[in-house]
Amino acid sequence: MQIVCCVKQVPDTTQVKIDPATNTLVRAGVESICNPYDLVAVEAAVKITEKYGGSVSVITMGIPSAEVQLRECLSLGAHQAILVSDRALAGADTLATSYTLASAIQKLNEIDPVQIVMCGKQAIDGDTAQTGPGIATRLGFTQLTYVSQIIGLDIQKQTITVRREIENASQIIEAKLPVMLTVELELGAARYATLPGLIKAIKHEIKVWGAKELSCTAEKCGLKGSPTSVKTIFAPPPRKGGPVYDTTEGMDQAVNSLLDTLFQKEAAIMSEILSNDSKVKNA
Amino acid sequence: MPKNSEGKDIAEVNPKKCSGCQACVGECPVGCIDIEDGVAKITAEKCIGCGKCVMVCPSDAILFDKPIKKKVVKPAEFVESGIAAYKGVAVFIEVKDGVAADVSWELVGKGRELAHKLNTNVMGFLVGHNVKSIAAEAISYGCDSVYVLDNSAFETYVSRVYGAALTELCRQVKPEVFLIGASSLGRDLSSVIATQLQTGLTADCTGLDVDPQEKLLMMTRPTFGGNIMATIYCRNHRPQMSTVRPKVFKMPKRDPARTGEIIPFKYDNVVEPLIEILETIKMDTANLVDITHSQVLVVVGKGACDSKNFQMLEELAALLGGSVACSRPLVEAGLLPYVRQVGQTGKTVAPKLYIGIGVSGAVQHMVGMQGSEKVMAINNDKNAQMVQVADYSIIGDYVKVVPELIKGLKARIPNIQTQGAQQ
């Protein structure tokens, strides 16, 4: 049994800054990390193989430097890593990305049957949550999104039981293999890499596959295979700030002048809020 | 304009503007662009000065002065590609436990605006079991017609079952625009349909409009961790699909007098679910706080990341009849549950009063609260982004400010209630 984890190199969005002069994003020099949700997927996959056997393959589609993130996954227990990288794949939207990744998974499947594909529930740069379901649809795998717990696998019956989160409820679901899971952070953080793990990760060979190795149709990948295109990028319109009360000039004074202004200028809103409040209390 | 050693005019990247989207990397015919340190870099010796990269750059980050021939798509090409056959704005009507989701009606309301600009009509796509009354409701909220797929197999949502059914409906009805609410169900479903239809899908849009010249759907969404906004087009594929979070658009007024057509859609090939839902565990409603319904939110940020002070924040919220919410770092630190998170990866909220405590104001948070009526910030950094945008700000240590605020509010609250009673 092979488990494939799809990971993504993303900019560390906590480091991304806005240039105050031009109000634009400063992307240059921001460190790249492995999408945190994907690391949760890798950990869960490694745990499954520890209990039920099998191997974990990590794949990423990206620029050559994404090798760093693959080595991180290897240090956390993944068994092999594949970098899908080619100029022809650049500029892909989610439809083209799911096509390319599904092609890579199919290639892996020819060597060793893939029973589980795991992805983070979304990437922190795009936040689309579309690539996982796209892969599931293309491969015809059972789709389970927002998985918060893996309850168990029944190799005989070829089923997996998981808990998934939906609005205001959780579902316990038994699904037929092969499945594609997208995972929540609740599933559990990745372990710390051990020293032997780190050494293994440094030495490990990383396979590099391009569009040719995947026998991808050129029209279906990269910029060409992307139905959506970004027309413009701009900074969000600013909301204009109001009065600022500084407590260094006296705590009591600052808080009270704020409240006085609030109750005076926003009398309608405050009255509505507080009358609703009394309704709640009376109910 | 820069030249290479052969004296050829070449393109140059302004790293300050580049967002690292890689569109130019994919477009360059000679492969002379690479992403380095997050931004595009052009190898001058390889560049042939064709200007193709300039055309695809959404950020105007590539400097190139030479005039470029723009490829104009003729209307005839659209007819040929079959795009002209797609008409109308479709909205997926999400049903859960026999009740339609509000986000569906919000989208019907927005759909009407778009349909007006496109000179077309609004269709509801309704999947479920015994959903007749919801079809009528869809018309009263603004649908001109509702396609109904009624089958006992649609009682409970399963992605592949709904996905296959809606894909078939799209193939038959051919809407030019298809909108889906970005609820957990909608996010699970939309990509299944878009992949089967091989069309574009733009997630979590915060703005939808129609390009007045090209009559294309302009889908605007926060991207790159929410720090910038991108307007996305889906030119040559239909339907143009988009998901939108709840509360982004206003709920339309219901008009019971509106008329429209309810069309039962014949669909027999229901696919196998391949899953069995063994159990559904509802969250304990007593402990369940739906922050999207609170009129007042006390929102805890990274600057107030200390659980021993939570009690006074709860007290402040309770005093105003509101609830406590938070930004992403608090959830990541395990201090508050995910259901309380405001922002791009959490909930979109629009309270009457938003009080941000130690919330720095990263855009991925801001996009989830920009609909708030009034915003108050309590922060010790007067340069924090939240302070720049808040209607009212107090600069100081929240541990000292909040008790003072509670005291001040307590002194004023009986006052306003009498005033309210007099009105």
Boltz contact constraints between the chains, C-beta under 6 A:
constraints:
  - contact:
      token1: [A, 11]
      token2: [B, 38]
      max_distance: 6.0
  - contact:
      token1: [A, 13]
      token2: [B, 225]
      max_distance: 6.0
  - contact:
      token1: [A, 16]
      token2: [B, 225]
      max_distance: 6.0
  - contact:
      token1: [A, 16]
      token2: [B, 227]
      max_distance: 6.0
  - contact:
      token1: [A, 25]
      token2: [B, 19]
      max_distance: 6.0
  - contact:
      token1: [A, 25]
      token2: [B, 227]
      max_distance: 6.0
  - contact:
      token1: [A, 25]
      token2: [B, 228]
      max_distance: 6.0
  - contact:
      token1: [A, 27]
      token2: [B, 19]
      max_distance: 6.0
  - contact:
      token1: [A, 27]
      token2: [B, 20]
      max_distance: 6.0
  - contact:
      token1: [A, 27]
      token2: [B, 38]
      max_distance: 6.0
  - contact:
      token1: [A, 27]
      token2: [B, 39]
      max_distance: 6.0
  - contact:
      token1: [A, 28]
      token2: [B, 15]
      max_distance: 6.0
  - contact:
      token1: [A, 28]
      token2: [B, 37]
      max_distance: 6.0
  - contact:
      token1: [A, 28]
      token2: [B, 38]
      max_distance: 6.0
  - contact:
      token1: [A, 28]
      token2: [B, 39]
      max_distance: 6.0
  - contact:
      token1: [A, 29]
      token2: [B, 37]
      max_distance: 6.0
  - contact:
      token1: [A, 30]
      token2: [B, 38]
      max_distance: 6.0
  - contact:
      token1: [A, 63]
      token2: [B, 35]
      max_distance: 6.0
  - contact:
      token1: [A, 87]
      token2: [B, 31]
      max_distance: 6.0
  - contact:
      token1: [A, 90]
      token2: [B, 22]
      max_distance: 6.0
  - contact:
      token1: [A, 90]
      token2: [B, 25]
      max_distance: 6.0
  - contact:
      token1: [A, 90]
      token2: [B, 26]
      max_distance: 6.0
  - contact:
      token1: [A, 91]
      token2: [B, 22]
      max_distance: 6.0
  - contact:
      token1: [A, 91]
      token2: [B, 23]
      max_distance: 6.0
  - contact:
      token1: [A, 91]
      token2: [B, 26]
      max_distance: 6.0
  - contact:
      token1: [A, 125]
      token2: [B, 224]
      max_distance: 6.0
  - contact:
      token1: [A, 125]
      token2: [B, 225]
      max_distance: 6.0
  - contact:
      token1: [A, 127]
      token2: [B, 344]
      max_distance: 6.0
  - contact:
      token1: [A, 128]
      token2: [B, 203]
      max_distance: 6.0
  - contact:
      token1: [A, 129]
      token2: [B, 187]
      max_distance: 6.0
  - contact:
      token1: [A, 130]
      token2: [B, 191]
      max_distance: 6.0
  - contact:
      token1: [A, 130]
      token2: [B, 203]
      max_distance: 6.0
  - contact:
      token1: [A, 133]
      token2: [B, 191]
      max_distance: 6.0
  - contact:
      token1: [A, 133]
      token2: [B, 192]
      max_distance: 6.0
  - contact:
      token1: [A, 134]
      token2: [B, 191]
      max_distance: 6.0
  - contact:
      token1: [A, 134]
      token2: [B, 195]
      max_distance: 6.0
  - contact:
      token1: [A, 137]
      token2: [B, 192]
      max_distance: 6.0
  - contact:
      token1: [A, 137]
      token2: [B, 195]
      max_distance: 6.0
  - contact:
      token1: [A, 142]
      token2: [B, 274]
      max_distance: 6.0
  - contact:
      token1: [A, 143]
      token2: [B, 159]
      max_distance: 6.0
  - contact:
      token1: [A, 145]
      token2: [B, 188]
      max_distance: 6.0
  - contact:
      token1: [A, 166]
      token2: [B, 184]
      max_distance: 6.0
  - contact:
      token1: [A, 167]
      token2: [B, 184]
      max_distance: 6.0
  - contact:
      token1: [A, 168]
      token2: [B, 283]
      max_distance: 6.0
  - contact:
      token1: [A, 169]
      token2: [B, 280]
      max_distance: 6.0
  - contact:
      token1: [A, 169]
      token2: [B, 282]
      max_distance: 6.0
  - contact:
      token1: [A, 170]
      token2: [B, 281]
      max_distance: 6.0
  - contact:
      token1: [A, 171]
      token2: [B, 277]
      max_distance: 6.0
  - contact:
      token1: [A, 171]
      token2: [B, 280]
      max_distance: 6.0
  - contact:
      token1: [A, 172]
      token2: [B, 278]
      max_distance: 6.0
  - contact:
      token1: [A, 172]
      token2: [B, 279]
      max_distance: 6.0
  - contact:
      token1: [A, 173]
      token2: [B, 275]
      max_distance: 6.0
  - contact:
      token1: [A, 173]
      token2: [B, 277]
      max_distance: 6.0
  - contact:
      token1: [A, 174]
      token2: [B, 276]
      max_distance: 6.0
  - contact:
      token1: [A, 174]
      token2: [B, 278]
      max_distance: 6.0
  - contact:
      token1: [A, 175]
      token2: [B, 275]
      max_distance: 6.0
  - contact:
      token1: [A, 176]
      token2: [B, 274]
      max_distance: 6.0
  - contact:
      token1: [A, 222]
      token2: [B, 26]
      max_distance: 6.0
  - contact:
      token1: [A, 223]
      token2: [B, 26]
      max_distance: 6.0
  - contact:
      token1: [A, 223]
      token2: [B, 27]
      max_distance: 6.0
  - contact:
      token1: [A, 227]
      token2: [B, 199]
      max_distance: 6.0
  - contact:
      token1: [A, 227]
      token2: [B, 200]
      max_distance: 6.0
  - contact:
      token1: [A, 227]
      token2: [B, 234]
      max_distance: 6.0
  - contact:
      token1: [A, 227]
      token2: [B, 237]
      max_distance: 6.0
  - contact:
      token1: [A, 228]
      token2: [B, 200]
      max_distance: 6.0
  - contact:
      token1: [A, 228]
      token2: [B, 202]
      max_distance: 6.0
  - contact:
      token1: [A, 228]
      token2: [B, 232]
      max_distance: 6.0
  - contact:
      token1: [A, 228]
      token2: [B, 234]
      max_distance: 6.0
  - contact:
      token1: [A, 229]
      token2: [B, 233]
      max_distance: 6.0
  - contact:
      token1: [A, 230]
      token2: [B, 58]
      max_distance: 6.0
  - contact:
      token1: [A, 230]
      token2: [B, 230]
      max_distance: 6.0
  - contact:
      token1: [A, 230]
      token2: [B, 232]
      max_distance: 6.0
  - contact:
      token1: [A, 231]
      token2: [B, 231]
      max_distance: 6.0
  - contact:
      token1: [A, 231]
      token2: [B, 233]
      max_distance: 6.0
  - contact:
      token1: [A, 232]
      token2: [B, 58]
      max_distance: 6.0
  - contact:
      token1: [A, 232]
      token2: [B, 231]
      max_distance: 6.0
  - contact:
      token1: [A, 233]
      token2: [B, 19]
      max_distance: 6.0
  - contact:
      token1: [A, 233]
      token2: [B, 58]
      max_distance: 6.0
  - contact:
      token1: [A, 233]
      token2: [B, 59]
      max_distance: 6.0
  - contact:
      token1: [A, 233]
      token2: [B, 228]
      max_distance: 6.0
  - contact:
      token1: [A, 233]
      token2: [B, 230]
      max_distance: 6.0
  - contact:
      token1: [A, 234]
      token2: [B, 229]
      max_distance: 6.0
  - contact:
      token1: [A, 236]
      token2: [B, 229]
      max_distance: 6.0
  - contact:
      token1: [A, 236]
      token2: [B, 363]
      max_distance: 6.0
  - contact:
      token1: [A, 239]
      token2: [B, 389]
      max_distance: 6.0
  - contact:
      token1: [A, 241]
      token2: [B, 388]
      max_distance: 6.0
  - contact:
      token1: [A, 241]
      token2: [B, 389]
      max_distance: 6.0
  - contact:
      token1: [A, 241]
      token2: [B, 390]
      max_distance: 6.0
  - contact:
      token1: [A, 242]
      token2: [B, 391]
      max_distance: 6.0
  - contact:
      token1: [A, 242]
      token2: [B, 392]
      max_distance: 6.0
  - contact:
      token1: [A, 244]
      token2: [B, 393]
      max_distance: 6.0
  - contact:
      token1: [A, 245]
      token2: [B, 394]
      max_distance: 6.0
  - contact:
      token1: [A, 246]
      token2: [B, 395]
      max_distance: 6.0
  - contact:
      token1: [A, 247]
      token2: [B, 396]
      max_distance: 6.0
  - contact:
      token1: [A, 251]
      token2: [B, 400]
      max_distance: 6.0
  - contact:
      token1: [A, 251]
      token2: [B, 404]
      max_distance: 6.0
  - contact:
      token1: [A, 254]
      token2: [B, 394]
      max_distance: 6.0
  - contact:
      token1: [A, 255]
      token2: [B, 404]
      max_distance: 6.0
  - contact:
      token1: [A, 255]
      token2: [B, 405]
      max_distance: 6.0
  - contact:
      token1: [A, 255]
      token2: [B, 408]
      max_distance: 6.0
  - contact:
      token1: [A, 256]
      token2: [B, 408]
      max_distance: 6.0
  - contact:
      token1: [A, 258]
      token2: [B, 392]
      max_distance: 6.0
  - contact:
      token1: [A, 258]
      token2: [B, 394]
      max_distance: 6.0
  - contact:
      token1: [A, 259]
      token2: [B, 408]
      max_distance: 6.0
  - contact:
      token1: [A, 263]
      token2: [B, 412]
      max_distance: 6.0
  - contact:
      token1: [A, 266]
      token2: [B, 374]
      max_distance: 6.0
  - contact:
      token1: [A, 269]
      token2: [B, 352]
      max_distance: 6.0
  - contact:
      token1: [A, 270]
      token2: [B, 416]
      max_distance: 6.0
  - contact:
      token1: [A, 271]
      token2: [B, 416]
      max_distance: 6.0
  - contact:
      token1: [A, 271]
      token2: [B, 420]
      max_distance: 6.0
  - contact:
      token1: [A, 273]
      token2: [B, 295]
      max_distance: 6.0
  - contact:
      token1: [A, 273]
      token2: [B, 296]
      max_distance: 6.0
  - contact:
      token1: [A, 273]
      token2: [B, 320]
      max_distance: 6.0
  - contact:
      token1: [A, 273]
      token2: [B, 352]
      max_distance: 6.0
  - contact:
      token1: [A, 274]
      token2: [B, 416]
      max_distance: 6.0
  - contact:
      token1: [A, 274]
      token2: [B, 417]
      max_distance: 6.0
  - contact:
      token1: [A, 275]
      token2: [B, 420]
      max_distance: 6.0
  - contact:
      token1: [A, 276]
      token2: [B, 295]
      max_distance: 6.0
  - contact:
      token1: [A, 276]
      token2: [B, 321]
      max_distance: 6.0
  - contact:
      token1: [A, 277]
      token2: [B, 321]
      max_distance: 6.0
  - contact:
      token1: [A, 280]
      token2: [B, 321]
      max_distance: 6.0
